[in-house]
Amino acid sequence: MDQNGGGRETPLSTILVDRPLGVLFQEQPPHRARAQAAARWSQTLGQGTPDMKTHAMASGLRITLTKTELQALLNLARYGADQLDTARHNHILPRRQEAVAADVIQGLECGLASVQWKQAEAKARREQPKRDAERRAAREHHAQIDGYSVWAMLGDWTDMSDDPDRRQWADMFHPDTKPREQGEIRRNVWRIFISKGSAALDDLVVLSGDCTTTADRDEIKQLARRIIANHQE
């Protein structure tokens, strides 16, 4: 879900808390620190939010968070960890919990990185059809010229014909293409195909196509009109 848009995010990350972590967030006596940390948590993540789900287990508490909630929790944990060295006289954490604080933060960081990677993968899959269409559009050209349908495709082409007066262009990288030793090769040019009518109506006319000499799209129209004019003569 777009974090800038409306609606709720889909819960993406699940963490398992295997023991109470205490309060990492305030340079206050423990009871005051717990109360203030709880208030900050509610304000940051949204009090009563239905996205964050908890599931009690014998070994701890499993929590499912959205990306935004995970980022908020990680920032709070980092902030709290930074206070440990400057507030040891307040006994914010028991030694046992203090020992696992770094591991907790590292686990949250790894979880956030995994969520971001999965989101990037999902976005790439969603945008793949659009990118494919854009690539095809960049390498194809469709037009109606003098009543004929003209289709052109950008690529590398080689002349397979033994007749110097008749060209037979083939895709250089097609597996069935075997370029002639003396055959002409044109790279990054438009191979044009020209037709008129319909095969279903038995009035289909296909003209001998050709290749442009450059990648300029304007050359397609010039070459197509020359081929059409020669056919009409």
MOBELZI-V301387 format. One record per residue. N is the residue number from 1. RES is the residue in one small letter. SS is DSSP state (~ for helix, > for strand, _ for the rest). Layout:
n;res;ss
N;RES;SS
N;RES;SS
//
This chain:
n;res;ss
1;m;_
2;d;_
3;q;_
4;n;_
5;g;_
6;g;_
7;g;_
8;r;_
9;e;_
10;t;_
11;p;_
12;l;_
13;s;>
14;t;>
15;i;>
16;l;>
17;v;>
18;d;_
19;r;_
20;p;_
21;l;_
22;g;_
23;v;_
24;l;_
25;f;_
26;q;_
27;e;_
28;q;_
29;p;_
30;p;~
31;h;~
32;r;~
33;a;~
34;r;~
35;a;~
36;q;~
37;a;~
38;a;~
39;a;~
40;r;~
41;w;~
42;s;~
43;q;~
44;t;~
45;l;~
46;g;_
47;q;_
48;g;_
49;t;_
50;p;_
51;d;_
52;m;_
53;k;>
54;t;>
55;h;>
56;a;>
57;m;>
58;a;_
59;s;_
60;g;>
61;l;>
62;r;>
63;i;>
64;t;>
65;l;>
66;t;_
67;k;~
68;t;~
69;e;~
70;l;~
71;q;~
72;a;~
73;l;~
74;l;~
75;n;~
76;l;~
77;a;~
78;r;~
79;y;~
80;g;~
81;a;~
82;d;~
83;q;~
84;l;~
85;d;_
86;t;_
87;a;_
88;r;~
89;h;~
90;n;~
91;h;_
92;i;_
93;l;_
94;p;_
95;r;~
96;r;~
97;q;~
98;e;~
99;a;~
100;v;~
101;a;~
102;a;~
103;d;~
104;v;~
105;i;~
106;q;~
107;g;~
108;l;~
109;e;~
110;c;~
111;g;~
112;l;~
113;a;~
114;s;~
115;v;~
116;q;~
117;w;~
118;k;~
119;q;~
120;a;~
121;e;~
122;a;~
123;k;~
124;a;~
125;r;~
126;r;~
127;e;~
128;q;~
129;p;~
130;k;~
131;r;~
132;d;~
133;a;~
134;e;~
135;r;~
136;r;~
137;a;~
138;a;~
139;r;~
140;e;>
141;h;>
142;h;>
143;a;>
144;q;>
145;i;>
146;d;_
147;g;_
148;y;>
149;s;>
150;v;>
151;w;>
152;a;>
153;m;>
154;l;>
155;g;>
156;d;>
157;w;>
158;t;>
159;d;>
160;m;_
161;s;_
162;d;_
163;d;_
164;p;_
165;d;_
166;r;_
167;r;_
168;q;_
169;w;>
170;a;>
171;d;>
172;m;_
173;f;_
174;h;_
175;p;_
176;d;_
177;t;_
178;k;_
179;p;_
180;r;_
181;e;_
182;q;_
183;g;_
184;e;_
185;i;>
186;r;>
187;r;>
188;n;>
189;v;>
190;w;>
191;r;>
192;i;>
193;f;>
194;i;>
195;s;>
196;k;>
197;g;_
198;s;_
199;a;_
200;a;_
201;l;_
202;d;_
203;d;_
204;l;_
205;v;>
206;v;>
207;l;>
208;s;>
209;g;>
210;d;>
211;c;>
212;t;_
213;t;_
214;t;_
215;a;_
216;d;_
217;r;_
218;d;~
219;e;~
220;i;~
221;k;~
222;q;~
223;l;~
224;a;~
225;r;~
226;r;~
227;i;~
228;i;~
229;a;~
230;n;~
231;h;~
232;q;~
233;e;_
//
